[in-house]
Structure formats: structure tokens, C-alpha cells
Amino acid sequence: MVVLAAGKGTRMKSDKAKVLHEVLGRPMVDYVMASAREIAGPDVVVVVGHQADAVKAAVAERHAAFFALQDEQLGTGHAVMSARSAIGEATKQVVILCGDVPLVKPETLKELVQAHETAGRAVSVLAVSLDSPTGYGRMVTGENGALLRIVEEKDASAEEKAIKEINSGIYCVDAGFLFSALDKVKSDNAQGEYYLTDIVEIAVQDGAGAGVVTGGSAREVTGVNTVNDLETVRQMLEERPT
């Protein structure tokens, strides 16, 4: 399991690392770690960067974990590459999620892993269906339901914008394929970053197989990018049955 927790979160209007912002008195990464550890036990690698020592301390206060340092924030693909040496050689599948989705449930992660293993493919991406998917990456699938690529809103055609299944940012990937694919990812894009989403097209090109697992809810994979998002998540957590 890899938890991406290196970002600064500039839209939070704070110098504090994004994942350290609190929801109901707990850093949001604490909620993510609780779900991650139900799946992977202590085999969780937390990728840290901005305020690395503070994030490590906040995680270690409640959870056993490994840590990997992302020196520069050069995209999600680069963040996962930073975790390479911390992932055990015996690892067969790697679940990747962000440290800013405090509502994600362990049951949803378990379902993703089970569906991935049953399908026997290289990459599985958790998707949720939205009536109004504007602003999210769309899951473009083929006639047989296989995932072909993930297209961002700004790059989507009118037909692709009509797709209601969106990328949650949560993946299950065969470990061997993951790092061979990341070695092929290029940063020749407007942001100059290495995107994790590129491994989907690499899996398709290599014939390794990529697919969608639709599960959970839009609320569950709500990411926190702004102070308003933080308040929204707080309200959702207060409403969630215990």
C-alpha cells in the first residue's frame, strides 16, 4: 500500500502540509492510514515531501508504516517511484491512494483488490459514477469494458465528457508491472510532471490489461484541496454512521 502525502496543498491557504490539516481533531492522513492498515497491516509506505518530518511524526504517532521521501513534487507517477525502494520484494499488488481522502472505507479498498486479483490484469482503477462529472478525469473504456485510458476534463472530447465514470485516484497495480511502466512514463506535458494515469495506456499497449472497478461513492473519494473541501468532509464525517 502506498499513501501519497507529499503535497503542500497551496489552495489550503496555509504553509502546513495538506495531509496535516485536521478533521474533527485528527490529521486527515490519520483517517486514510486507518483504512490502509486494515488492508495492508504495517506494509504501508507513506510518501512524504513538504514538511516531511511533521508528516512522519503525525503518522507514526498512531500507525506503523514505512516512509519514502519525494524530494521534488514532480507528479503522482514520480511520487510512486519515490516509494520503490521501500516496497518489499515479495509484494504482489500495490494499492495507491492519496492522503487527502479521509472518507475512503477499508471495505472499498478490499473490493478493489479482490476484483483486481480475480480479473488477473496489470492495472485496476477505482471509479465512481457521477451524475455531474464535470472537472474529473473520465474512464474511457472499450467495447469489452476494458479500460483504454483516463482522459482529463481539459483534454476530453464532447463524447468523452458525457462519460459519467470518473477516476477516484485509487489504483491497484501488479508490483512488477508498476515500476517497469513508471520507467516508461515521460514528463513531456504542460506541467512537466510524471502522471500515474499514464500507466493505464502503457498497460493497454503492452497487452497487460487495465480495467475499472466501480465502487464506493463520490462522497467517499472526496479529496480535500481547499478549506471549503475540509469543511465539507468534516460535515460528512459527522453525518456518517459510527
C-alpha positions, 0 to 999 in steps of 0.5 A, spaced: 500 500 500 502 506 498 499 513 501 501 519 497 502 525 502 507 529 499 503 535 497 503 542 500 496 543 498 497 551 496 489 552 495 489 550 503 491 557 504 496 555 509 504 553 509 502 546 513 502 540 509 495 538 506 495 531 509 496 535 516 490 539 516 485 536 521 478 533 521 474 533 527 481 533 531 485 528 527 490 529 521 486 527 515 492 522 513 490 519 520 483 517 517 486 514 510 492 510 514 486 507 518 483 504 512 490 502 509 492 498 515 486 494 515 488 492 508 495 492 508 497 491 516 504 495 517 506 494 509 504 501 508 509 506 505 507 513 506 510 518 501 512 524 504 515 531 501 513 538 504 514 538 511 516 531 511 518 530 518 511 533 521 508 528 516 512 522 519 511 524 526 503 525 525 503 518 522 507 514 526 504 517 532 498 512 531 500 507 525 506 503 523 508 504 516 514 505 512 516 512 509 519 514 502 521 521 501 519 525 494 524 530 494 521 534 488 513 534 487 514 532 480 507 528 479 503 522 482 507 517 477 514 520 480 511 520 487 510 512 486 517 511 484 519 515 490 516 509 494 520 503 490 525 502 494 521 501 500 516 496 497 518 489 499 520 484 494 515 479 495 509 484 494 504 482 489 499 488 488 500 495 490 494 499 492 495 507 491 491 512 494 492 519 496 492 522 503 487 527 502 481 522 502 479 521 509 472 518 507 475 512 503 472 505 507 477 499 508 471 495 505 472 499 498 479 498 498 478 490 499 473 490 493 478 493 489 483 488 490 479 482 490 476 484 483 483 486 481 486 479 483 480 475 480 480 479 473 488 477 473 490 484 469 496 489 470 492 495 472 485 496 476 482 503 477 477 505 482 471 509 479 465 512 481 459 514 477 457 521 477 451 524 475 455 531 474 462 529 472 464 535 470 472 537 472 474 529 473 478 525 469 473 520 465 474 512 464 474 511 457 473 504 456 472 499 450 467 495 447 469 489 452 469 494 458 476 494 458 479 500 460 483 504 454 485 510 458 483 516 463 482 522 459 482 529 463 476 534 463 481 539 459 483 534 454 476 530 453 472 530 447 464 532 447 463 524 447 468 523 452 465 528 457 458 525 457 462 519 460 459 519 467 465 514 470 470 518 473 477 516 476 477 516 484 485 516 484 485 509 487 489 504 483 491 497 484 497 495 480 501 488 479 508 490 483 512 488 477 508 491 472 508 498 476 515 500 476 517 497 469 511 502 466 513 508 471 520 507 467 516 508 461 512 514 463 515 521 460 514 528 463 513 531 456 506 535 458 504 542 460 506 541 467 512 537 466 510 532 471 510 524 471 502 522 471 500 515 474 494 515 469 499 514 464 500 507 466 493 505 464 495 506 456 502 503 457 498 497 460 493 497 454 499 497 449 503 492 452 497 487 452 497 487 460 490 489 461 487 495 465 480 495 467 475 499 472 472 497 478 466 501 480 465 502 487 464 506 493 461 513 492 463 520 490 462 522 497 467 517 499 473 519 494 472 526 496 479 529 496 480 535 500 484 541 496 481 547 499 478 549 506 471 549 503 473 541 501 475 540 509 469 543 511 465 539 507 468 532 509 468 534 516 460 535 515 460 528 512 464 525 517 459 527 522 453 525 518 456 518 517 454 512 521 459 510 527 
